[in-house]
Amino acid sequence: MRRLIRQCLWQKFQSSELCDRCTSVLVLNMRLSGFFAVFLLLCADRSSSGMSHPKPSCRYPPSQWCRSLEIAIACKVQKQCMEVNATRPNQSVPPVSVTLYYESLCPACRVFITQQLFPTWTMLQDIMTVTLVPYGNAKELPSANSPFSCQHGEPECKGNMIEACIIHLTGHSAFQIIYCMESSVDVISAAQPCVQLYAPSVSWSSIDSCVKGSLGNQLMHANAAMTRALNPAHTHVPWVTFNGEYTEENEDKAMSSLFRLVCQLYKGVKPPVCTGASVRLNRGFC
């Protein structure tokens, strides 16, 4: 990859195809370094100087380019995807299973998702899986009209159900959509544009039907059952389990550097990216 970058810089981006190919490799490898930023600025400077720049060759976001051979071909990155797959960890070693029990409008949950969980998954998705359970400190009520009561009021109950429906209906794109929502100023209002951005093949009407119909209540009931089944029982959110288990020690490590913890818990050969240092963040709970 470094050789390709040097080639791009040496030729001063005379070829737009080469520049795009370099950018694709960098995005696929998620090397978010200062050099990456300089490289993108050079590409941007080139496009702003009046030189022609081709339009994106596919409608998929970069994070999905290597998800299937068909997508890789459509986005013209099959060679780069083959190179990336060749360096992935041994698939016989199980990934670290991270399950987050949370609430859609809990400030501490939003901080954990946006500052810890999603960035860690972006870098380590080859050695970790993420399961999201939007429910948290909600209560299930014996009422047909309002079957749930939420810590942060009715808007949070709506947000929980929207996110439960998104997780159920959008598959691989769900986490990106949830991150998009939770990092927005208005979580609920961001739902539709976030779905359109990361899962354009999923109609908003299907999400809306889920939320307003019986499916949404069924999904929330399942999340309530999962949350009640926690052992030990959760006392706050965000509540995070690793490979199905909760410990205070892992919680402290996760709130400090989830990235480093996942690297430590992975039993296979550590990927090269596992060199992160611990950074203490302000922690909070709901």
Backbone as CSV, one residue per row, in Angstrom:
resi,resn,N_x,N_y,N_z,CA_x,CA_y,CA_z,C_x,C_y,C_z
1,MET,0.812,-1.199,0.000,0.000,0.000,0.000,0.854,1.261,0.000
2,ARG,1.930,1.233,0.790,2.804,2.409,0.826,3.437,2.670,-0.532
3,ARG,3.777,1.575,-1.232,4.352,1.748,-2.560,3.357,2.418,-3.499
4,LEU,2.077,2.049,-3.370,1.047,2.661,-4.206,0.884,4.141,-3.886
5,ILE,0.968,4.472,-2.593,0.858,5.880,-2.192,2.018,6.683,-2.754
6,ARG,3.247,6.116,-2.643,4.405,6.841,-3.177,4.286,7.032,-4.674
7,GLN,3.727,6.028,-5.337,3.551,6.149,-6.790,2.582,7.274,-7.127
8,CYS,1.518,7.368,-6.334,0.542,8.439,-6.570,1.183,9.807,-6.382
9,LEU,1.931,9.931,-5.281,2.557,11.213,-4.999,3.635,11.538,-6.017
10,TRP,4.410,10.535,-6.458,5.496,10.773,-7.413,4.949,11.286,-8.729
11,GLN,3.815,10.708,-9.146,3.238,11.137,-10.416,2.344,12.363,-10.279
12,LYS,2.271,12.888,-9.036,1.512,14.108,-8.757,0.065,14.002,-9.229
13,PHE,-0.470,12.796,-9.131,-1.874,12.569,-9.439,-2.225,12.977,-10.867
14,GLN,-1.378,12.660,-11.811,-1.684,12.930,-13.203,-2.832,12.052,-13.694
15,SER,-3.017,10.917,-13.059,-4.091,10.007,-13.458,-5.164,9.997,-12.389
16,SER,-6.390,10.392,-12.747,-7.476,10.390,-11.777,-7.827,8.982,-11.347
17,GLU,-7.664,8.010,-12.264,-7.958,6.620,-11.923,-7.024,6.127,-10.829
18,LEU,-5.727,6.474,-10.950,-4.750,6.057,-9.951,-5.044,6.695,-8.608
19,CYS,-5.419,7.942,-8.615,-5.742,8.639,-7.359,-6.915,7.958,-6.664
20,ASP,-7.971,7.628,-7.434,-9.133,6.969,-6.854,-8.770,5.587,-6.332
21,ARG,-7.903,4.883,-7.066,-7.504,3.548,-6.629,-6.741,3.622,-5.315
22,CYS,-5.873,4.612,-5.194,-5.128,4.789,-3.937,-6.089,5.080,-2.793
23,THR,-7.032,5.974,-3.024,-7.995,6.326,-1.983,-8.791,5.110,-1.563
24,SER,-9.193,4.273,-2.526,-9.955,3.073,-2.208,-9.169,2.155,-1.282
25,VAL,-7.876,1.955,-1.590,-7.045,1.091,-0.757,-6.969,1.634,0.658
26,LEU,-6.786,2.933,0.772,-6.664,3.532,2.103,-7.951,3.401,2.890
27,VAL,-9.092,3.640,2.260,-10.368,3.523,2.957,-10.601,2.096,3.401
28,LEU,-10.283,1.140,2.505,-10.517,-0.256,2.824,-9.677,-0.708,4.007
29,ASN,-8.496,-0.174,4.140,-7.603,-0.562,5.236,-7.814,0.265,6.477
30,MET,-8.633,1.330,6.398,-8.980,2.162,7.544,-7.763,2.722,8.254
31,ARG,-6.757,3.137,7.477,-5.555,3.694,8.081,-5.761,5.188,8.297
32,LEU,-6.414,5.550,9.389,-6.770,6.933,9.626,-5.619,7.679,10.277
33,SER,-4.530,7.822,9.570,-3.354,8.485,10.099,-3.262,9.899,9.553
34,GLY,-2.288,10.667,10.081,-2.082,12.013,9.562,-1.709,11.989,8.100
35,PHE,-0.937,10.971,7.698,-0.551,10.877,6.296,-1.769,10.649,5.417
36,PHE,-2.749,9.869,5.927,-3.985,9.639,5.189,-4.704,10.962,4.952
37,ALA,-4.757,11.803,6.014,-5.422,13.092,5.873,-4.739,13.961,4.825
38,VAL,-3.393,13.976,4.854,-2.650,14.750,3.852,-2.933,14.226,2.460
39,PHE,-2.980,12.902,2.354,-3.216,12.287,1.051,-4.584,12.699,0.494
40,LEU,-5.617,12.648,1.345,-6.941,13.037,0.881,-6.996,14.507,0.509
41,LEU,-6.287,15.338,1.256,-6.248,16.762,0.930,-5.611,16.982,-0.433
42,LEU,-4.575,16.210,-0.732,-3.936,16.329,-2.038,-4.888,15.931,-3.149
43,CYS,-5.650,14.861,-2.900,-6.638,14.450,-3.896,-7.698,15.536,-4.068
44,ALA,-8.161,16.103,-2.920,-9.168,17.143,-2.991,-8.629,18.376,-3.702
45,ASP,-7.357,18.703,-3.443,-6.747,19.862,-4.083,-6.674,19.663,-5.585
46,ARG,-6.420,18.416,-5.955,-6.328,18.120,-7.375,-7.676,18.336,-8.060
47,SER,-8.759,17.885,-7.386,-10.072,18.018,-8.002,-10.522,19.470,-8.035
48,SER,-10.096,20.253,-7.038,-10.521,21.647,-6.995,-9.733,22.527,-7.946
49,SER,-8.643,22.002,-8.521,-7.816,22.812,-9.403,-8.344,22.834,-10.827
50,GLY,-9.508,22.201,-11.034,-10.107,22.256,-12.351,-9.928,20.989,-13.142
51,MET,-9.148,20.023,-12.626,-8.943,18.776,-13.345,-10.185,17.911,-13.188
52,SER,-10.472,17.090,-14.176,-11.663,16.259,-14.150,-11.532,15.197,-13.078
53,HIS,-12.654,14.872,-12.454,-12.669,13.853,-11.424,-13.872,12.964,-11.679
54,PRO,-13.685,11.648,-11.843,-14.802,10.773,-12.191,-15.802,10.658,-11.050
55,LYS,-17.049,10.429,-11.389,-18.078,10.220,-10.401,-17.904,8.834,-9.787
56,PRO,-18.416,8.636,-8.547,-18.304,7.315,-7.935,-18.894,6.251,-8.845
57,SER,-18.232,5.109,-8.902,-18.645,4.066,-9.833,-19.740,3.169,-9.277
58,CYS,-20.118,3.359,-8.012,-21.182,2.533,-7.449,-21.896,3.318,-6.370
59,ARG,-23.024,2.781,-5.930,-23.850,3.489,-4.940,-23.643,2.968,-3.525
60,TYR,-22.655,2.094,-3.342,-22.397,1.524,-2.028,-21.357,2.354,-1.268
61,PRO,-21.521,2.521,0.064,-20.493,3.224,0.848,-19.228,2.383,0.921
62,PRO,-18.066,3.005,1.127,-16.787,2.274,1.147,-16.759,1.097,2.104
63,SER,-17.469,1.196,3.233,-17.435,0.112,4.221,-18.039,-1.182,3.697
64,GLN,-18.790,-1.112,2.573,-19.431,-2.305,2.032,-18.766,-2.806,0.755
65,TRP,-17.715,-2.151,0.299,-17.122,-2.502,-0.986,-16.645,-3.950,-1.050
66,CYS,-16.166,-4.494,0.047,-15.646,-5.863,0.035,-16.621,-6.862,0.640
67,ARG,-17.876,-6.492,0.790,-18.847,-7.389,1.409,-19.204,-8.555,0.498
68,SER,-19.162,-8.342,-0.815,-19.430,-9.427,-1.759,-18.648,-9.161,-3.028
69,LEU,-18.456,-10.221,-3.826,-17.736,-10.086,-5.087,-18.487,-9.169,-6.040
70,GLU,-19.819,-9.255,-6.020,-20.613,-8.421,-6.920,-20.413,-6.930,-6.628
71,ILE,-20.414,-6.580,-5.326,-20.218,-5.175,-4.950,-18.808,-4.728,-5.308
72,ALA,-17.824,-5.577,-5.051,-16.429,-5.225,-5.362,-16.259,-4.965,-6.859
73,ILE,-16.890,-5.794,-7.689,-16.802,-5.586,-9.141,-17.505,-4.299,-9.546
74,ALA,-18.687,-4.060,-8.973,-19.436,-2.846,-9.306,-18.661,-1.587,-8.937
75,CYS,-17.906,-1.669,-7.847,-17.138,-0.516,-7.386,-15.700,-0.522,-7.905
76,LYS,-15.360,-1.527,-8.714,-14.056,-1.612,-9.363,-12.909,-1.685,-8.357
77,VAL,-13.121,-2.458,-7.287,-12.076,-2.604,-6.272,-11.822,-4.077,-5.956
78,GLN,-12.142,-4.980,-6.901,-12.005,-6.397,-6.591,-10.572,-6.791,-6.259
79,LYS,-9.591,-6.185,-6.925,-8.207,-6.511,-6.644,-7.837,-6.095,-5.222
80,GLN,-8.229,-4.890,-4.845,-7.924,-4.414,-3.498,-8.621,-5.267,-2.441
81,CYS,-9.865,-5.693,-2.717,-10.586,-6.520,-1.758,-9.913,-7.878,-1.585
82,MET,-9.401,-8.432,-2.670,-8.673,-9.700,-2.580,-7.441,-9.552,-1.701
83,GLU,-6.748,-8.412,-1.832,-5.563,-8.168,-1.022,-5.929,-8.020,0.457
84,VAL,-7.039,-7.336,0.713,-7.482,-7.156,2.095,-7.878,-8.496,2.703
85,ASN,-8.640,-9.303,1.961,-9.080,-10.598,2.468,-7.902,-11.527,2.760
86,ALA,-6.831,-11.378,2.002,-5.668,-12.246,2.196,-4.977,-11.983,3.525
87,THR,-5.202,-10.794,4.112,-4.534,-10.442,5.372,-5.472,-10.503,6.569
88,ARG,-6.688,-10.988,6.366,-7.641,-11.044,7.470,-7.271,-12.156,8.452
89,PRO,-7.728,-12.020,9.713,-7.400,-13.016,10.725,-7.968,-14.394,10.380
90,ASN,-7.438,-15.405,11.054,-7.881,-16.778,10.872,-9.359,-16.899,11.239
91,GLN,-10.181,-17.310,10.267,-11.620,-17.356,10.496,-12.032,-18.483,11.430
92,SER,-11.122,-19.429,11.723,-11.453,-20.519,12.639,-11.454,-20.057,14.088
93,VAL,-10.851,-18.920,14.369,-10.855,-18.357,15.718,-12.097,-17.480,15.867
94,PRO,-12.952,-17.734,16.853,-14.185,-16.952,16.975,-13.891,-15.485,17.284
95,PRO,-14.665,-14.576,16.720,-14.477,-13.158,17.030,-14.949,-12.845,18.440
96,VAL,-14.552,-11.699,18.938,-15.020,-11.227,20.245,-16.458,-10.740,20.080
97,SER,-17.359,-11.318,20.854,-18.777,-10.953,20.776,-19.077,-9.846,21.782
98,VAL,-19.449,-8.676,21.268,-19.758,-7.514,22.115,-21.252,-7.225,22.001
99,THR,-21.947,-7.243,23.127,-23.381,-6.946,23.145,-23.615,-5.709,23.994
100,LEU,-24.290,-4.738,23.406,-24.570,-3.481,24.100,-26.060,-3.386,24.421
101,TYR,-26.370,-3.266,25.697,-27.728,-3.001,26.167,-27.796,-1.500,26.447
102,TYR,-28.711,-0.808,25.773,-28.670,0.653,25.813,-30.052,1.252,25.586
103,GLU,-30.118,2.588,25.658,-31.335,3.348,25.373,-31.015,4.392,24.314
104,SER,-31.965,4.644,23.435,-31.702,5.503,22.283,-31.401,6.948,22.662
105,LEU,-31.958,7.446,23.765,-31.754,8.851,24.145,-30.909,9.009,25.407
106,CYS,-30.298,7.957,25.872,-29.416,8.040,27.037,-28.114,8.727,26.628
107,PRO,-27.777,9.875,27.227,-26.542,10.579,26.834,-25.290,9.721,26.957
108,ALA,-25.173,8.949,28.032,-23.988,8.113,28.220,-23.919,7.010,27.159
109,CYS,-25.071,6.473,26.771,-25.102,5.450,25.718,-24.658,6.048,24.382
110,ARG,-25.115,7.251,24.104,-24.757,7.902,22.851,-23.259,8.175,22.787
111,VAL,-22.681,8.581,23.907,-21.236,8.812,23.952,-20.483,7.502,23.721
112,PHE,-20.937,6.428,24.370,-20.240,5.150,24.212,-20.331,4.639,22.773
113,ILE,-21.500,4.757,22.165,-21.669,4.290,20.788,-20.795,5.089,19.837
114,THR,-20.805,6.409,19.980,-20.128,7.261,19.000,-18.639,7.391,19.239
115,GLN,-18.190,7.296,20.496,-16.771,7.506,20.790,-15.989,6.222,21.031
116,GLN,-16.695,5.138,21.306,-15.997,3.881,21.599,-16.422,2.748,20.665
117,LEU,-17.705,2.394,20.697,-18.146,1.174,20.022,-18.015,1.249,18.507
118,PHE,-18.553,2.286,17.895,-18.504,2.354,16.437,-17.078,2.540,15.908
119,PRO,-16.269,3.444,16.483,-14.886,3.538,15.997,-14.109,2.228,16.165
120,THR,-14.328,1.521,17.277,-13.636,0.247,17.483,-14.079,-0.780,16.449
121,TRP,-15.378,-0.862,16.215,-15.894,-1.803,15.212,-15.384,-1.453,13.820
122,THR,-15.264,-0.172,13.517,-14.759,0.246,12.214,-13.364,-0.320,11.969
123,MET,-12.528,-0.323,13.008,-11.159,-0.783,12.871,-11.008,-2.288,13.077
124,LEU,-11.885,-2.894,13.872,-11.677,-4.280,14.284,-12.828,-5.210,13.904
125,GLN,-13.624,-4.863,12.910,-14.795,-5.677,12.600,-14.439,-7.075,12.126
126,ASP,-13.179,-7.308,11.731,-12.756,-8.653,11.354,-12.592,-9.569,12.551
127,ILE,-12.437,-9.005,13.753,-12.223,-9.852,14.930,-13.276,-9.608,16.009
128,MET,-14.366,-8.904,15.683,-15.408,-8.671,16.670,-16.777,-8.622,15.998
129,THR,-17.790,-8.985,16.754,-19.171,-8.824,16.316,-19.888,-7.934,17.322
130,VAL,-20.877,-7.201,16.849,-21.618,-6.283,17.713,-23.103,-6.612,17.647
131,THR,-23.720,-6.763,18.817,-25.162,-6.944,18.926,-25.722,-5.780,19.731
132,LEU,-26.727,-5.111,19.173,-27.335,-3.953,19.821,-28.714,-4.336,20.355
133,VAL,-28.966,-3.988,21.618,-30.252,-4.292,22.245,-30.828,-2.998,22.809
134,PRO,-31.620,-2.270,22.013,-32.210,-1.028,22.500,-33.401,-1.295,23.419
135,TYR,-33.209,-1.070,24.701,-34.264,-1.229,25.711,-33.813,-0.597,27.016
136,GLY,-32.706,-1.079,27.564,-32.098,-0.460,28.740,-32.941,-0.520,29.986
137,ASN,-33.235,0.665,30.540,-33.981,0.762,31.795,-35.478,0.907,31.578
138,ALA,-35.959,0.550,30.423,-37.389,0.632,30.130,-38.147,-0.419,30.940
139,LYS,-39.462,-0.262,30.991,-40.327,-1.213,31.697,-41.429,-1.663,30.738
140,GLU,-41.732,-2.955,30.775,-42.825,-3.496,29.966,-44.091,-3.462,30.804
141,LEU,-45.147,-2.865,30.260,-46.381,-2.641,31.002,-47.520,-3.494,30.434
142,PRO,-48.467,-3.877,31.273,-49.639,-4.638,30.794,-50.678,-3.708,30.170
143,SER,-50.287,-3.013,29.132,-51.188,-2.065,28.473,-51.057,-2.212,26.969
144,ALA,-52.184,-2.338,26.286,-52.159,-2.496,24.835,-51.821,-1.184,24.147
145,ASN,-52.258,-0.063,24.713,-52.036,1.233,24.084,-50.614,1.744,24.285
146,SER,-50.055,1.523,25.466,-48.700,1.990,25.762,-47.958,0.891,26.521
147,PRO,-47.446,-0.111,25.773,-46.881,-1.294,26.434,-45.511,-1.094,27.063
148,PHE,-44.892,0.072,26.863,-43.557,0.291,27.413,-43.458,1.675,28.050
149,SER,-42.673,1.750,29.121,-42.359,3.014,29.770,-40.839,3.162,29.773
150,CYS,-40.348,4.344,29.357,-38.902,4.519,29.176,-38.347,5.593,30.098
151,GLN,-37.081,5.458,30.438,-36.424,6.348,31.391,-36.452,7.794,30.930
152,HIS,-36.273,8.020,29.639,-36.244,9.384,29.114,-37.521,9.739,28.362
153,GLY,-38.631,9.129,28.777,-39.930,9.509,28.264,-40.349,8.808,26.978
154,GLU,-41.512,9.204,26.492,-42.094,8.587,25.304,-41.209,8.706,24.062
155,PRO,-40.527,9.850,23.841,-39.641,9.904,22.671,-38.594,8.804,22.665
156,GLU,-38.072,8.444,23.841,-37.073,7.382,23.886,-37.694,6.031,23.533
157,CYS,-38.932,5.787,23.987,-39.607,4.548,23.608,-39.751,4.473,22.089
158,LYS,-40.086,5.605,21.463,-40.201,5.633,20.004,-38.843,5.387,19.362
159,GLY,-37.816,6.040,19.895,-36.475,5.846,19.362,-36.002,4.411,19.505
160,ASN,-36.270,3.790,20.664,-35.901,2.393,20.864,-36.552,1.489,19.821
161,MET,-37.843,1.723,19.581,-38.563,0.868,18.648,-38.102,1.095,17.214
162,ILE,-37.844,2.350,16.851,-37.313,2.631,15.505,-36.000,1.896,15.300
163,GLU,-35.129,1.955,16.294,-33.827,1.310,16.158,-33.964,-0.213,16.158
164,ALA,-34.905,-0.749,16.930,-35.141,-2.196,16.913,-35.613,-2.643,15.530
165,CYS,-36.492,-1.859,14.910,-36.979,-2.184,13.568,-35.863,-2.063,12.538
166,ILE,-35.020,-1.053,12.674,-33.890,-0.879,11.758,-32.933,-2.058,11.860
167,ILE,-32.628,-2.472,13.077,-31.731,-3.612,13.283,-32.318,-4.868,12.637
168,HIS,-33.628,-5.036,12.759,-34.291,-6.225,12.229,-34.366,-6.221,10.700
169,LEU,-34.546,-5.040,10.093,-34.857,-4.968,8.662,-33.673,-4.618,7.762
170,THR,-32.604,-4.065,8.308,-31.527,-3.577,7.435,-30.263,-4.431,7.464
171,GLY,-30.200,-5.431,8.311,-29.082,-6.373,8.266,-27.725,-5.739,8.530
172,HIS,-26.775,-5.939,7.573,-25.391,-5.505,7.765,-25.263,-3.996,7.937
173,SER,-26.211,-3.229,7.424,-26.103,-1.764,7.490,-26.622,-1.188,8.801
174,ALA,-27.199,-2.027,9.664,-27.890,-1.530,10.850,-26.988,-0.700,11.759
175,PHE,-25.775,-1.185,12.032,-24.912,-0.479,12.980,-24.532,0.899,12.445
176,GLN,-24.275,0.999,11.164,-23.946,2.301,10.589,-25.124,3.265,10.710
177,ILE,-26.337,2.746,10.531,-27.532,3.586,10.656,-27.711,4.045,12.092
178,ILE,-27.538,3.128,13.042,-27.680,3.480,14.459,-26.634,4.521,14.847
179,TYR,-25.404,4.333,14.386,-24.359,5.329,14.672,-24.738,6.677,14.086
180,CYS,-25.248,6.679,12.863,-25.672,7.914,12.209,-26.733,8.626,13.037
181,MET,-27.683,7.872,13.553,-28.749,8.454,14.377,-28.207,8.982,15.697
182,GLU,-27.425,8.143,16.398,-26.970,8.504,17.734,-25.962,9.653,17.722
183,SER,-25.309,9.879,16.597,-24.361,10.992,16.508,-25.026,12.271,16.011
184,SER,-26.322,12.218,15.745,-27.054,13.392,15.263,-27.599,14.200,16.436
185,VAL,-27.938,15.438,16.153,-28.524,16.294,17.192,-29.874,15.746,17.623
186,ASP,-30.706,15.353,16.658,-32.032,14.807,16.916,-32.039,13.356,16.448
187,VAL,-31.994,12.434,17.393,-31.861,11.014,17.071,-33.029,10.528,16.217
188,ILE,-34.229,10.868,16.600,-35.415,10.345,15.917,-35.579,10.956,14.533
189,SER,-35.388,12.266,14.412,-35.531,12.916,13.110,-34.475,12.439,12.122
190,ALA,-33.342,11.971,12.634,-32.255,11.519,11.761,-32.495,10.125,11.208
191,ALA,-33.473,9.416,11.735,-33.655,8.012,11.364,-33.869,7.830,9.860
192,GLN,-34.820,8.549,9.297,-35.124,8.339,7.874,-33.959,8.682,6.957
193,PRO,-33.321,9.867,7.084,-32.174,10.135,6.209,-31.013,9.178,6.432
194,CYS,-30.827,8.692,7.656,-29.738,7.731,7.909,-30.019,6.404,7.220
195,VAL,-31.273,5.976,7.226,-31.640,4.749,6.511,-31.427,4.928,5.020
196,GLN,-31.858,6.070,4.492,-31.688,6.324,3.057,-30.217,6.381,2.661
197,LEU,-29.366,6.825,3.571,-27.940,6.942,3.278,-27.252,5.584,3.284
198,TYR,-27.515,4.763,4.300,-26.755,3.526,4.480,-27.478,2.263,4.010
199,ALA,-28.787,2.349,3.816,-29.539,1.189,3.314,-30.566,1.665,2.292
200,PRO,-30.105,2.189,1.159,-31.023,2.773,0.175,-32.021,1.768,-0.398
201,SER,-31.709,0.473,-0.307,-32.632,-0.530,-0.839,-33.797,-0.824,0.115
202,VAL,-33.708,-0.332,1.358,-34.768,-0.542,2.345,-35.665,0.687,2.369
203,SER,-36.927,0.502,2.103,-37.856,1.637,2.074,-38.183,2.094,3.489
204,TRP,-38.328,3.399,3.649,-38.696,3.918,4.956,-40.090,3.437,5.359
205,SER,-40.957,3.198,4.392,-42.315,2.740,4.700,-42.290,1.399,5.439
206,SER,-41.301,0.543,5.121,-41.207,-0.746,5.820,-40.791,-0.536,7.274
207,ILE,-39.911,0.429,7.517,-39.521,0.759,8.898,-40.715,1.332,9.647
208,ASP,-41.418,2.250,9.002,-42.572,2.910,9.622,-43.664,1.903,9.945
209,SER,-43.885,0.951,9.037,-44.902,-0.080,9.277,-44.518,-0.952,10.467
210,CYS,-43.233,-1.243,10.586,-42.752,-2.029,11.726,-43.010,-1.297,13.032
211,VAL,-42.689,-0.001,13.055,-42.844,0.798,14.273,-44.316,0.912,14.673
212,LYS,-45.181,1.105,13.703,-46.600,1.328,13.993,-47.403,0.044,14.096
213,GLY,-46.826,-1.067,13.665,-47.552,-2.332,13.684,-47.137,-3.237,14.821
214,SER,-47.552,-4.481,14.728,-47.294,-5.441,15.802,-45.842,-5.888,15.848
215,LEU,-45.132,-5.831,14.704,-43.744,-6.293,14.668,-42.867,-5.503,15.630
216,GLY,-43.058,-4.181,15.659,-42.259,-3.350,16.554,-42.416,-3.764,18.003
217,ASN,-43.660,-4.021,18.434,-43.901,-4.461,19.810,-43.275,-5.827,20.077
218,GLN,-43.320,-6.712,19.084,-42.703,-8.030,19.245,-41.185,-7.911,19.424
219,LEU,-40.566,-7.037,18.629,-39.118,-6.854,18.734,-38.738,-6.260,20.089
220,MET,-39.530,-5.293,20.559,-39.240,-4.690,21.851,-39.471,-5.679,22.992
221,HIS,-40.472,-6.540,22.838,-40.704,-7.568,23.861,-39.505,-8.513,23.930
222,ALA,-38.960,-8.873,22.765,-37.771,-9.736,22.738,-36.582,-9.047,23.388
223,ASN,-36.413,-7.737,23.134,-35.321,-6.992,23.762,-35.515,-6.909,25.272
224,ALA,-36.770,-6.748,25.709,-37.055,-6.717,27.144,-36.695,-8.044,27.788
225,ALA,-37.025,-9.150,27.118,-36.715,-10.474,27.658,-35.209,-10.694,27.734
226,MET,-34.470,-10.259,26.700,-33.007,-10.383,26.719,-32.405,-9.585,27.863
227,THR,-32.939,-8.386,28.091,-32.411,-7.521,29.141,-32.715,-8.084,30.527
228,ARG,-33.929,-8.603,30.692,-34.299,-9.184,31.992,-33.497,-10.451,32.285
229,ALA,-33.041,-11.119,31.258,-32.315,-12.386,31.441,-30.848,-12.184,31.809
230,LEU,-30.384,-10.941,31.834,-28.985,-10.683,32.156,-28.636,-11.194,33.548
231,ASN,-27.489,-11.822,33.662,-26.999,-12.330,34.939,-25.500,-12.047,35.037
232,PRO,-25.107,-11.099,35.894,-25.944,-10.358,36.830,-26.879,-9.378,36.126
233,ALA,-27.955,-9.027,36.825,-28.914,-8.077,36.273,-28.245,-6.725,36.072
234,HIS,-28.633,-6.035,35.026,-28.024,-4.737,34.749,-28.506,-3.709,35.767
235,THR,-27.648,-2.797,36.129,-27.982,-1.730,37.083,-27.922,-0.352,36.439
236,HIS,-27.460,-0.284,35.205,-27.324,0.985,34.499,-27.088,0.672,33.024
237,VAL,-27.119,1.694,32.231,-26.728,1.574,30.818,-25.795,2.740,30.493
238,PRO,-24.861,2.564,29.563,-24.644,1.363,28.760,-24.164,0.174,29.591
239,TRP,-24.684,-0.995,29.259,-24.287,-2.251,29.895,-23.706,-3.126,28.796
240,VAL,-22.458,-3.519,28.925,-21.763,-4.217,27.851,-21.320,-5.590,28.319
241,THR,-21.608,-6.612,27.526,-21.112,-7.960,27.811,-20.133,-8.370,26.720
242,PHE,-19.178,-9.184,27.095,-18.172,-9.699,26.168,-18.252,-11.219,26.171
243,ASN,-18.529,-11.761,24.994,-18.744,-13.209,24.864,-19.807,-13.685,25.848
244,GLY,-20.839,-12.848,26.023,-21.979,-13.201,26.856,-21.803,-12.966,28.340
245,GLU,-20.676,-12.425,28.764,-20.411,-12.243,30.188,-20.147,-10.773,30.529
246,TYR,-20.575,-10.385,31.725,-20.317,-9.032,32.232,-19.403,-9.114,33.439
247,THR,-18.380,-8.246,33.463,-17.552,-8.070,34.654,-17.259,-6.581,34.810
248,GLU,-17.116,-6.147,36.040,-16.781,-4.755,36.282,-15.416,-4.407,35.703
249,GLU,-14.515,-5.366,35.733,-13.183,-5.119,35.203,-13.253,-4.809,33.700
250,ASN,-13.999,-5.629,32.960,-14.125,-5.379,31.526,-14.890,-4.083,31.241
251,GLU,-15.863,-3.778,32.107,-16.591,-2.525,31.921,-15.649,-1.331,32.066
252,ASP,-14.792,-1.360,33.095,-13.833,-0.273,33.282,-12.899,-0.154,32.082
253,LYS,-12.439,-1.299,31.579,-11.544,-1.277,30.423,-12.263,-0.765,29.177
254,ALA,-13.527,-1.174,29.012,-14.291,-0.756,27.836,-14.538,0.742,27.837
255,MET,-14.786,1.307,29.013,-15.045,2.746,29.094,-13.764,3.549,28.889
256,SER,-12.618,2.924,29.135,-11.340,3.595,28.930,-10.871,3.437,27.492
257,SER,-10.794,2.194,27.014,-10.398,1.935,25.632,-10.971,0.599,25.197
258,LEU,-12.160,0.633,24.599,-12.776,-0.577,24.090,-11.899,-1.221,23.021
259,PHE,-11.270,-0.404,22.225,-10.384,-0.890,21.170,-9.312,-1.808,21.752
260,ARG,-8.652,-1.338,22.782,-7.571,-2.116,23.391,-8.100,-3.385,24.032
261,LEU,-9.295,-3.309,24.648,-9.875,-4.475,25.297,-10.207,-5.563,24.277
262,VAL,-10.802,-5.196,23.151,-11.140,-6.187,22.124,-9.871,-6.858,21.604
263,CYS,-8.823,-6.072,21.401,-7.553,-6.659,20.968,-7.036,-7.652,21.999
264,GLN,-7.186,-7.334,23.287,-6.709,-8.237,24.345,-7.540,-9.515,24.408
265,LEU,-8.858,-9.404,24.188,-9.744,-10.552,24.328,-9.693,-11.497,23.135
266,TYR,-9.258,-11.014,21.994,-9.215,-11.868,20.809,-8.156,-12.957,20.990
267,LYS,-8.546,-14.207,20.749,-7.672,-15.353,21.027,-6.754,-15.713,19.867
268,GLY,-7.012,-15.165,18.683,-6.179,-15.498,17.539,-4.976,-14.582,17.429
269,VAL,-4.287,-14.675,16.307,-3.163,-13.783,16.039,-3.682,-12.359,15.913
270,LYS,-3.118,-11.458,16.679,-3.616,-10.086,16.693,-3.382,-9.419,15.337
271,PRO,-4.390,-8.712,14.816,-4.168,-7.962,13.574,-3.203,-6.809,13.823
272,PRO,-2.495,-6.352,12.791,-1.510,-5.273,12.966,-2.087,-4.007,13.578
273,VAL,-3.398,-3.788,13.373,-4.000,-2.545,13.855,-4.109,-2.520,15.383
274,CYS,-3.918,-3.678,16.035,-4.057,-3.740,17.494,-2.852,-3.125,18.197
275,THR,-2.690,-1.835,18.024,-1.593,-1.117,18.685,-2.116,0.121,19.397
276,GLY,-3.415,0.179,19.652,-4.010,1.373,20.259,-3.584,1.542,21.695
277,ALA,-3.525,2.777,22.128,-3.176,3.101,23.513,-4.432,3.509,24.268
278,SER,-4.425,3.272,25.554,-5.582,3.594,26.390,-5.731,5.099,26.562
279,VAL,-6.943,5.583,26.361,-7.249,7.009,26.552,-8.465,7.093,27.460
280,ARG,-8.314,7.700,28.584,-9.397,7.754,29.561,-10.403,8.824,29.161
281,LEU,-11.653,8.419,29.007,-12.723,9.347,28.669,-13.634,9.539,29.882
282,ASN,-14.385,10.631,29.867,-15.365,10.842,30.924,-16.446,9.784,30.787
283,ARG,-16.713,9.068,31.844,-17.711,8.011,31.786,-18.973,8.444,32.518
284,GLY,-20.090,7.923,32.065,-21.355,8.230,32.708,-22.334,7.093,32.471
285,PHE,-23.389,7.037,33.269,-24.379,5.985,33.126,-25.772,6.580,33.252
286,CYS,-26.744,5.823,32.803,-28.145,6.194,32.958,-28.826,5.163,33.839
